[in-house]
């Protein structure tokens, strides 16, 4: 696990942005290498940038006339004075190559807008909020877990994070400590964090893919909570195969997505 670098830079970006541009230029504040190909990083934040936990924005790297843009979910809290992202490097990738060379103090472009539907306001009221992620799909859930209202509006928060190797369990310790801050003094929800490592024997009690663990009841057993449409709300973020399988299995249980302004019981975001 790489060390966190924190230079003495102002966390916010420039006090004003060119209104003609759709992006701002931000500086890298810190970089954390979880593995040689998995990193999270923080940047300064333009004061006018707004987002809802669960949203993503676009990041741009490269020279002025040849910028490469990619969407990345925000892992930081809506109230943080920095922006945080998590990324996996793809060998030879047009964005991954410049990202791999990024250093503290370097700059990148950040879209002024945020996007997406992987937010709790897409869901009907419920008692249990399930956050099911693979790999870097955990990013938006970290942002959601940092929102005090989520801890007030639900009784139980269940986070299942599936990775191949245990070193890829990003923010494992931070998740366990989120509700210890003063912003969460009134929190009523309890947290159940379920790490799942699929390719490292004995690393975690559960080792199969999330769709299989849900199908045979082991995921509910680990959470000690029944996943049912009357009380459970589900957000899913990760690889397309996982999201497709979970959409089908949850739909078979009666879950539906938001449609025509009618709040649903599940929402999805697929990565890559």
LINCORRA-V598276 format. One record per residue. N is the residue number from 1. RES is the residue in one letter. PHI is phi in degrees with one decimal (* if undefined). Layout:
BEGIN
N & RES & PHI
N & RES & PHI
END
This chain:
BEGIN
1 & X & *
2 & X & -73.2
3 & X & -81.8
4 & X & -89.7
5 & X & -101.7
6 & X & -131.5
7 & X & -79.2
8 & X & -88.2
9 & X & -114.4
10 & X & -63.4
11 & X & -72.7
12 & X & -76.0
13 & X & -77.7
14 & X & -64.0
15 & X & -64.2
16 & X & -143.5
17 & X & -123.4
18 & X & -65.4
19 & X & -62.9
20 & X & -79.6
21 & X & -91.5
22 & X & -94.4
23 & X & -140.9
24 & X & -120.9
25 & X & -99.7
26 & X & -120.1
27 & X & -102.5
28 & X & -77.6
29 & X & -93.9
30 & X & -157.5
31 & X & -136.0
32 & X & -124.3
33 & X & -95.7
34 & X & -79.0
35 & X & -142.3
36 & X & -61.6
37 & X & -122.8
38 & X & -122.7
39 & X & -139.4
40 & X & -121.9
41 & X & -148.7
42 & X & -114.8
43 & X & -128.9
44 & X & -63.9
45 & X & -130.6
46 & X & -61.9
47 & X & -60.6
48 & X & -88.8
49 & X & -78.1
50 & X & -127.6
51 & X & -155.6
52 & X & -102.4
53 & X & -50.3
54 & X & 109.4
55 & X & -76.4
56 & X & -124.9
57 & X & -133.9
58 & X & -108.0
59 & X & -112.3
60 & X & -121.4
61 & X & -130.2
62 & X & 123.5
63 & X & -80.9
64 & X & -50.6
65 & X & -89.7
66 & X & -142.7
67 & X & -76.0
68 & X & -108.4
69 & X & -111.4
70 & X & -142.1
71 & X & -81.9
72 & X & -138.8
73 & X & -70.3
74 & X & -89.0
75 & X & -97.7
76 & X & -78.4
77 & X & -74.8
78 & X & -61.8
79 & X & -98.7
80 & X & -66.7
81 & X & -93.4
82 & X & -137.7
83 & X & -113.8
84 & X & -129.7
85 & X & -139.7
86 & X & -128.5
87 & X & -146.9
88 & X & -114.6
89 & X & -83.1
90 & X & -106.6
91 & X & -53.2
92 & X & 77.8
93 & X & -66.9
94 & X & -62.3
95 & X & -94.3
96 & X & -63.5
97 & X & -61.9
98 & X & -67.8
99 & X & -64.6
100 & X & -65.7
101 & X & -95.6
102 & X & -64.8
103 & X & -130.0
104 & X & -57.5
105 & X & 97.0
106 & X & -70.2
107 & X & -116.0
108 & X & -149.6
109 & X & -93.7
110 & X & -128.7
111 & X & -55.3
112 & X & -73.8
113 & X & -104.8
114 & X & -122.4
115 & X & -142.6
116 & X & 117.2
117 & X & -125.8
118 & X & -87.6
119 & X & -129.0
120 & X & -67.3
121 & X & -73.7
122 & X & -81.8
123 & X & -105.4
124 & X & -68.8
125 & X & -56.5
126 & X & -156.8
127 & X & -100.5
128 & X & -118.0
129 & X & -109.7
130 & X & -98.5
131 & X & -117.1
132 & X & -111.6
133 & X & -136.6
134 & X & -118.1
135 & X & 52.2
136 & X & -72.7
137 & X & -62.9
138 & X & -69.6
139 & X & -48.0
140 & X & -63.6
141 & X & -72.5
142 & X & -63.0
143 & X & -62.1
144 & X & -64.6
145 & X & -67.3
146 & X & -85.0
147 & X & -90.8
148 & X & -55.9
149 & X & -62.4
150 & X & -62.6
151 & X & -73.5
152 & X & -89.9
153 & X & -90.1
154 & X & -122.9
155 & X & -91.7
156 & X & -138.5
157 & X & -117.7
158 & X & -116.0
159 & X & -112.6
160 & X & -114.5
161 & X & -122.4
162 & X & -105.2
163 & X & -139.5
164 & X & -83.6
165 & X & -122.5
166 & X & -63.1
167 & X & -65.4
168 & X & -87.5
169 & X & -79.2
170 & X & -61.3
171 & X & 60.7
172 & X & -56.8
173 & X & -71.5
174 & X & -63.4
175 & X & -60.7
176 & X & -66.2
177 & X & -103.3
178 & X & -54.4
179 & X & -81.8
180 & X & -84.9
181 & X & -75.9
182 & X & -67.2
183 & X & -64.5
184 & X & -109.4
185 & X & -61.8
186 & X & -97.7
187 & X & -62.3
188 & X & -109.8
189 & X & -77.9
190 & X & -104.9
191 & X & -113.0
192 & X & -121.2
193 & X & -104.1
194 & X & -120.0
195 & X & -78.9
196 & X & -132.0
197 & X & -112.4
198 & X & -94.4
199 & X & -126.9
200 & X & -139.5
201 & X & -54.3
202 & X & 82.8
203 & X & -70.2
204 & X & -141.6
205 & X & -59.9
206 & X & -101.8
207 & X & -130.6
208 & X & -94.7
209 & X & -66.3
210 & X & -58.2
211 & X & -57.5
212 & X & -68.7
213 & X & -64.4
214 & X & -74.7
215 & X & -63.3
216 & X & -98.3
217 & X & 89.5
218 & X & -68.7
219 & X & -67.2
220 & X & -65.1
221 & X & -63.9
222 & X & -66.2
223 & X & -84.9
224 & X & 57.8
225 & X & -141.2
226 & X & -83.5
227 & X & -92.3
228 & X & -133.6
229 & X & -64.1
230 & X & -70.6
231 & X & -122.5
232 & X & -100.1
233 & X & -125.9
234 & X & -129.8
235 & X & -115.4
236 & X & -126.5
237 & X & -143.1
238 & X & 165.6
239 & X & -68.0
240 & X & -56.7
241 & X & -64.9
242 & X & -64.5
243 & X & -64.7
244 & X & -64.5
245 & X & -65.0
246 & X & -70.3
247 & X & -59.2
248 & X & -68.0
249 & X & -69.5
250 & X & -71.0
251 & X & -60.9
252 & X & -65.0
253 & X & -89.0
254 & X & 103.0
255 & X & -76.0
256 & X & -138.9
257 & X & -87.7
258 & X & -61.7
259 & X & -139.4
260 & X & 49.2
261 & X & 81.8
262 & X & -92.7
263 & X & -62.5
264 & X & -104.3
265 & X & -111.8
266 & X & -151.8
267 & X & -147.0
268 & X & -135.0
269 & X & -140.7
270 & X & -105.5
271 & X & -106.7
272 & X & 64.0
END
